[in-house]
Amino acid sequence: MLLRFPECVEVDAWTGVAWRVGQATVAHVFGGEDQLIRITFRAEPDEVMAFEHLGSPYFRASWGPNVVGLLLDDDTDWAELAELLTDSYCLQAPVRLASQVPRPA
């Protein structure tokens, strides 16, 4: 899904796989010691707080002020995740690239 965004590339991360636009990370998928799969992405500061208050399956990642995590499981809402990843890309990409991404009306 992320590779359809302008200049977004998949790279090996310190663990798992990440997607970047330029030097900015859009999303990162990795497994924890508990063998559960997680994805992190960027969000606006007020959204980070909202996700933090929602609790599981969301969590606040400790490696950045605007990084949110989501535990991927059988109950994952993939359409919602696609929207969150689109938002993350638009936050991380230069304006000239983000403006090329179709947004819901």
C-alpha positions as CSV (number, residue, x, y, z in Angstrom):
1,M,0.0,0.0,0.0
2,L,2.7,2.5,1.0
3,L,4.7,1.9,-2.2
4,R,1.9,3.6,-4.2
5,F,2.8,6.9,-2.6
6,P,5.3,9.2,-4.6
7,E,8.9,8.4,-3.7
8,C,8.0,6.1,-0.8
9,V,10.4,3.2,-0.6
10,E,10.7,0.0,1.5
11,V,13.9,-0.4,3.5
12,D,15.2,-2.9,6.0
13,A,15.0,-1.4,9.5
14,W,17.0,-2.2,12.6
15,T,14.3,-4.7,13.1
16,G,11.5,-5.4,10.7
17,V,10.7,-3.3,7.7
18,A,10.2,0.4,7.3
19,W,8.8,2.7,4.6
20,R,10.4,6.0,4.0
21,V,10.0,9.1,2.0
22,G,13.4,10.8,1.7
23,Q,15.0,10.3,5.1
24,A,11.6,10.4,7.0
25,T,10.0,7.2,8.2
26,V,6.4,6.8,7.3
27,A,5.7,3.5,9.0
28,H,7.6,0.6,10.6
29,V,6.5,-3.0,11.0
30,F,8.2,-5.3,13.5
31,G,7.6,-8.2,15.8
32,G,8.2,-8.0,19.5
33,E,9.7,-10.6,21.8
34,D,6.1,-11.7,22.4
35,Q,5.9,-12.6,18.7
36,L,3.1,-10.1,18.2
37,I,3.3,-7.9,15.1
38,R,3.2,-4.1,15.5
39,I,3.2,-1.1,13.1
40,T,4.2,2.4,14.0
41,F,3.3,5.5,12.1
42,R,3.2,9.3,12.5
43,A,0.2,11.3,13.7
44,E,-0.6,14.9,14.6
45,P,0.2,15.6,18.3
46,D,-3.5,15.9,19.3
47,E,-4.2,12.5,17.6
48,V,-1.3,10.9,19.4
49,M,-2.9,11.8,22.7
50,A,-6.3,10.4,21.5
51,F,-4.7,7.1,20.5
52,E,-2.9,6.9,23.8
53,H,-6.2,7.3,25.6
54,L,-7.9,4.7,23.4
55,G,-5.5,2.1,24.7
56,S,-5.1,-1.3,23.2
57,P,-4.6,-2.0,20.3
58,Y,-3.0,1.4,20.1
59,F,0.1,2.5,22.0
60,R,2.4,5.5,22.1
61,A,5.9,4.6,20.9
62,S,8.7,5.9,22.9
63,W,11.0,6.9,20.1
64,G,9.3,10.1,18.9
65,P,6.8,12.7,20.0
66,N,4.4,12.0,17.2
67,V,4.8,8.2,16.8
68,V,1.8,5.9,17.4
69,G,1.8,2.2,17.4
70,L,-0.9,-0.4,16.6
71,L,-0.9,-4.1,17.4
72,L,-1.9,-6.0,14.3
73,D,-4.2,-8.9,14.9
74,D,-7.3,-10.6,13.6
75,D,-9.4,-7.6,14.7
76,T,-7.3,-5.0,12.8
77,D,-9.5,-2.6,10.8
78,W,-7.4,-2.5,7.6
79,A,-9.4,0.3,6.0
80,E,-8.7,2.5,9.1
81,L,-5.1,1.5,9.0
82,A,-4.8,2.5,5.4
83,E,-6.2,6.0,6.3
84,L,-3.7,6.3,9.2
85,L,-0.8,5.4,6.9
86,T,-2.0,7.9,4.3
87,D,-2.0,10.6,7.0
88,S,1.4,9.5,8.2
89,Y,2.8,9.7,4.7
90,C,1.4,13.2,4.2
91,L,2.9,14.3,7.5
92,Q,6.3,13.0,6.6
93,A,6.5,13.8,2.9
94,P,7.5,17.2,1.4
95,V,4.5,19.3,0.5
96,R,5.1,18.7,-3.3
97,L,4.7,15.0,-2.8
98,A,1.9,15.0,-0.2
99,S,-0.2,17.2,-2.4
100,Q,-0.2,14.4,-5.0
101,V,-2.0,12.0,-2.6
102,P,-5.8,11.8,-3.2
103,R,-7.6,12.7,0.1
104,P,-11.2,11.9,1.0
105,A,-13.6,14.8,0.6
